């Protein structure tokens, strides 16, 4: 007698091709509560673009991860290499914004 399609065949496919299935609620909960969080250089460089309040919240959230937070050596190396450019870029963007906004303010008050 041929085997019928049952939950066991779906289970095997899910096991073999797990990347093609969305995670279950339990898997998501386990990931959020116990998974390793790995930052890349951009996750670190973005802190320069945050407002002071957002930056403080971000750092607090990262601190709550404790030993679940990991920054690969390559990400730290890239962060250190691009840090100066990120700071300069933000400074230029702020200066440009101030120039544009002050010019518009002067034009409105005429």
C-alpha atoms as a printed R data frame, in Angstrom:
    type eleno elety resid chain resno      x      y      z
1   ATOM     1    CA   UNK     A     1  0.000  0.000  0.000
2   ATOM     2    CA   UNK     A     2  1.509  3.422 -0.934
3   ATOM     3    CA   UNK     A     3  2.363  5.801  1.869
4   ATOM     4    CA   UNK     A     4 -0.085  8.602  2.329
5   ATOM     5    CA   UNK     A     5  1.053 12.157  2.620
6   ATOM     6    CA   UNK     A     6  1.012 12.935  6.286
7   ATOM     7    CA   UNK     A     7  2.519 15.305  8.775
8   ATOM     8    CA   UNK     A     8  5.689 13.186  8.837
9   ATOM     9    CA   UNK     A     9  6.488 13.983  5.183
10  ATOM    10    CA   UNK     A    10  5.887 17.686  5.838
11  ATOM    11    CA   UNK     A    11  8.003 17.452  8.948
12  ATOM    12    CA   UNK     A    12 10.852 15.918  6.963
13  ATOM    13    CA   UNK     A    13 10.599 18.638  4.313
14  ATOM    14    CA   UNK     A    14 10.508 21.286  7.024
15  ATOM    15    CA   UNK     A    15 13.585 19.756  8.604
16  ATOM    16    CA   UNK     A    16 15.430 19.391  5.318
17  ATOM    17    CA   UNK     A    17 14.480 22.819  3.959
18  ATOM    18    CA   UNK     A    18 13.965 24.829  7.119
19  ATOM    19    CA   UNK     A    19 15.095 28.049  5.446
20  ATOM    20    CA   UNK     A    20 12.021 27.943  3.229
21  ATOM    21    CA   UNK     A    21  9.605 27.955  6.162
22  ATOM    22    CA   UNK     A    22  8.788 30.856  8.461
23  ATOM    23    CA   UNK     A    23  9.829 30.305 12.073
24  ATOM    24    CA   UNK     A    24  7.201 29.139 14.524
25  ATOM    25    CA   UNK     A    25  6.124 31.355 17.415
26  ATOM    26    CA   UNK     A    26  8.225 29.205 19.750
27  ATOM    27    CA   UNK     A    27 11.297 29.503 17.515
28  ATOM    28    CA   UNK     A    28 10.885 33.273 17.364
29  ATOM    29    CA   UNK     A    29 10.535 33.527 21.139
30  ATOM    30    CA   UNK     A    30 13.647 31.384 21.669
31  ATOM    31    CA   UNK     A    31 15.575 33.531 19.205
32  ATOM    32    CA   UNK     A    32 14.547 36.807 20.819
33  ATOM    33    CA   UNK     A    33 15.132 35.583 24.363
34  ATOM    34    CA   UNK     A    34 18.307 33.594 23.863
35  ATOM    35    CA   UNK     A    35 19.808 34.204 20.439
36  ATOM    36    CA   UNK     A    36 23.199 35.682 19.737
37  ATOM    37    CA   UNK     A    37 23.105 39.258 18.390
38  ATOM    38    CA   UNK     A    38 25.944 40.008 15.981
39  ATOM    39    CA   UNK     A    39 26.595 43.614 14.981
40  ATOM    40    CA   UNK     A    40 28.276 44.741 11.809
41  ATOM    41    CA   UNK     A    41 30.166 47.995 11.332
42  ATOM    42    CA   UNK     A    42 27.076 49.842 10.106
43  ATOM    43    CA   UNK     A    43 25.161 49.015 13.289
44  ATOM    44    CA   UNK     A    44 27.958 50.759 15.181
45  ATOM    45    CA   UNK     A    45 28.462 53.644 12.747
46  ATOM    46    CA   UNK     A    46 24.738 54.438 12.765
47  ATOM    47    CA   UNK     A    47 25.093 55.573 16.367
48  ATOM    48    CA   UNK     A    48 26.723 58.767 15.047
49  ATOM    49    CA   UNK     A    49 23.523 59.529 13.131
50  ATOM    50    CA   UNK     A    50 21.235 59.060 16.135
51  ATOM    51    CA   UNK     A    51 19.996 61.842 18.366
52  ATOM    52    CA   UNK     A    52 21.566 61.737 21.838
53  ATOM    53    CA   UNK     A    53 18.374 60.234 23.317
54  ATOM    54    CA   UNK     A    54 18.115 57.546 20.659
55  ATOM    55    CA   UNK     A    55 21.818 56.748 21.049
56  ATOM    56    CA   UNK     A    56 21.383 56.307 24.814
57  ATOM    57    CA   UNK     A    57 18.400 53.966 24.289
58  ATOM    58    CA   UNK     A    58 20.327 51.971 21.674
59  ATOM    59    CA   UNK     A    59 23.330 51.558 23.956
60  ATOM    60    CA   UNK     A    60 21.064 50.597 26.854
61  ATOM    61    CA   UNK     A    61 19.361 47.942 24.705
62  ATOM    62    CA   UNK     A    62 22.732 46.573 23.605
63  ATOM    63    CA   UNK     A    63 23.853 46.480 27.228
64  ATOM    64    CA   UNK     A    64 20.830 44.370 28.152
65  ATOM    65    CA   UNK     A    65 22.037 41.690 25.752
66  ATOM    66    CA   UNK     A    66 25.046 40.995 27.968
67  ATOM    67    CA   UNK     A    67 27.108 38.064 26.716
68  ATOM    68    CA   UNK     A    68 24.632 37.522 23.862
69  ATOM    69    CA   UNK     A    69 26.134 40.539 22.068
70  ATOM    70    CA   UNK     A    70 29.020 39.840 19.738
71  ATOM    71    CA   UNK     A    71 31.027 42.178 17.533
72  ATOM    72    CA   UNK     A    72 33.293 40.276 15.128
73  ATOM    73    CA   UNK     A    73 36.876 41.493 14.901
74  ATOM    74    CA   UNK     A    74 36.379 42.419 11.247
75  ATOM    75    CA   UNK     A    75 33.329 44.569 12.119
76  ATOM    76    CA   UNK     A    76 35.271 46.361 14.859
77  ATOM    77    CA   UNK     A    77 38.194 46.886 12.499
78  ATOM    78    CA   UNK     A    78 35.893 48.314  9.807
79  ATOM    79    CA   UNK     A    79 34.183 50.535 12.400
80  ATOM    80    CA   UNK     A    80 37.508 51.954 13.522
81  ATOM    81    CA   UNK     A    81 38.568 52.557  9.914
82  ATOM    82    CA   UNK     A    82 35.328 54.334  8.932
83  ATOM    83    CA   UNK     A    83 34.611 56.140 12.219
84  ATOM    84    CA   UNK     A    84 36.357 59.383 11.237
85  ATOM    85    CA   UNK     A    85 34.505 59.529  7.913
86  ATOM    86    CA   UNK     A    86 31.164 58.954  9.672
87  ATOM    87    CA   UNK     A    87 31.824 61.777 12.131
88  ATOM    88    CA   UNK     A    88 32.926 64.137  9.345
89  ATOM    89    CA   UNK     A    89 29.890 63.226  7.242
90  ATOM    90    CA   UNK     A    90 27.488 63.956 10.074
91  ATOM    91    CA   UNK     A    91 29.242 67.260 10.785
92  ATOM    92    CA   UNK     A    92 28.938 68.233  7.109
93  ATOM    93    CA   UNK     A    93 25.252 67.257  7.018
94  ATOM    94    CA   UNK     A    94 24.516 69.340 10.107
95  ATOM    95    CA   UNK     A    95 26.407 72.338  8.731
96  ATOM    96    CA   UNK     A    96 24.534 72.032  5.426
97  ATOM    97    CA   UNK     A    97 21.202 71.799  7.252
98  ATOM    98    CA   UNK     A    98 22.046 74.872  9.324
99  ATOM    99    CA   UNK     A    99 22.988 76.851  6.196
100 ATOM   100    CA   UNK     A   100 19.789 75.879  4.374
101 ATOM   101    CA   UNK     A   101 17.512 76.478  7.338
102 ATOM   102    CA   UNK     A   102 19.070 79.849  8.203
103 ATOM   103    CA   UNK     A   103 18.777 80.949  4.550
104 ATOM   104    CA   UNK     A   104 15.097 79.950  4.503
105 ATOM   105    CA   UNK     A   105 14.518 81.678  7.826
106 ATOM   106    CA   UNK     A   106 16.047 84.911  6.514
107 ATOM   107    CA   UNK     A   107 13.887 84.677  3.352
108 ATOM   108    CA   UNK     A   108 10.705 84.166  5.409
109 ATOM   109    CA   UNK     A   109 11.339 87.171  7.624
110 ATOM   110    CA   UNK     A   110 11.534 89.586  4.697
